[in-house]
Amino acid sequence: MTTATLSGRDAYRAELTALAQADPAILCLEADLGGKGHPFAEAHPDRFFNVGIAEGAMIDMAAGLASAGYKPFVSTFAPFATLRAAESFKLALGYLGAGVTVVAPYAGVSGAWFGTTHHCLEDLAVARAVPGVVIAAPYGEQAMRAVVAEAAASGRPHYIRTGRNAVYDSLSPAGTRPPPVQWAAEGASGTPCLVSVGEEATRLCLEATAIAPDLAHANLCYVDDESLAVAAVELASRHTRFTVVEEHRRAGGVAEALALLLPDCRVTGASAGDGWPVEGGDHAQTLAQIGLTVTAVLDAAAQHPRETAPCTSS
């Protein structure tokens, strides 16, 4: 692993600021999240725009800027990016295919005590339903930096999911694009494979494999349909039983997508469930309220029957 010093959202800001030094087309738009001392605003004040709490208008503005040849990156809380601004997201990134990158911190329940208004357990379902959007949930500083750099270079619409302030050690070396499947643990022959998506899910899977080292663990950074189709082939070449762990609702999540791509495999999930957090608490306590703990991950993996034959991807 590569030791990290920055959270996902801070790694995004640092990397974008550095990239903009050599690329004058890069712009940064924020919906009142910038705060005092934003590194991009300090380094490139003429290319930083705080639009206030007008998330849909921000994405619309970014689409217009992209049509003029700029590379706009926009950032706001995940629930506001994909739910409040859903129509603008669909039309700008999907219908128009605008080269806009949406970076969404506070995904899942990382907002914790901020409450349900600032939680987002539905964003992957929304983003994955919009054709043509590259969707990433990087784990660790180095993965975030690589994803941001690729988004800036590609010109394709991106949705990048991250948390709040937690810092995670990356699974891949600095400067390398996260592969379709990052194997964090090979596991023993014939055992189930945990598939993690996003920051806390990956942390839980790392803890689970430390407790049960026979389990395999595959981390997925890119989770749009195009990327998952590639990942499914590699997953099916090694295992037949998968437990997908994601800080997201079951509906519209990655477990459902992989189940369709791996019809001959057994795919289950450990996710947020259908409840709503009703008490305050930090991130870990809020995760426990929605049933996403290392115990839940181990229990989900234990539900798999014995492996009998290899499976294939569709």
C-alpha positions, 0 to 999 in steps of 0.5 A: 500500500501507498501511505496517504496524507490527504483525504479524498476531497483534499487530494482532488483539490491538490491534484486539480490545482497542480494540473491547472498550473500546466493546463489553462483550460482547467476551471474549478467551480464549487457550490459554496464548499470552497471555504477559506484557503481553497488551494485552487482559489489561491493559486488560480483565482481567475479560474475559480468560481464559487456559485453558491448553493445553485448546484443545477446552475453550476452544472449548466454553467460547466456544460457551457464552459466545456462547449467553449473548450474549457475543462470544468470540474465542479464540486458539491455534496453528493446528494446535491450533485446527483439528486438536487441537480439530477436534471442538469446532470442528466442533460449536461453529462448524458444527453450533451456528453459535455466534458464536465467532471463532477466531484462529490464529497460527503457520499454515503453517510460520511456526513454522519451527524449532518443528517439525512439531508447530507447523506447520499446512498443513492448517487451511484444509482442515479449516475449509473443510469445516465449513459456515457458517464465515467463513474469512479469511487477511488480509495486513497489519495493516490487513486484519487489523484490518478482519477482526477488526472485522467478525467482532465486528460480524457474530455469525457464526463465523469462522476467521482465519489468521495467521502469527507475528511477520512484518510486512506492508504492507497492500494496502488502506487502513485501515478498509476491508473487504478486497474479494472480490478485491484486485488488486495487479497488473493484468498484461498482457492474456492473461497468467496471474494469480497468486492469493495466499492468506495472508501469505507467499503474498502476499509471494511473489506481490508478489516474482514480479510485480516480476520478471515485471511482465506477470503479474497478481496477485489477493489473496484475504482471505476463502476460505470457499465463499461468498466464493470463489463471489463472487471466482470471478465477478470472476476469470473476468471478467478472466483464464482462467489462474490459479496459486493460491499458498498456504502450505498443502497442495494437498489441501483448499486454495483452488486445488482450490476455485477449480478447481471454481468455474472449470471453464472456466478453467485453475487450477493451484497453487503450494503446500506439496507433500506433504513434511515439513520435516526440518531447522531454519531460519527461515520462509523456509528452511522454506518452501524445504524444502517447495518454496514459493519465488518461483522455484516461483511463477514456474515454476508460472505459466510452465506455463500454455498460451497463453490462447485464450478467456474462461472463466466461473465455475460 
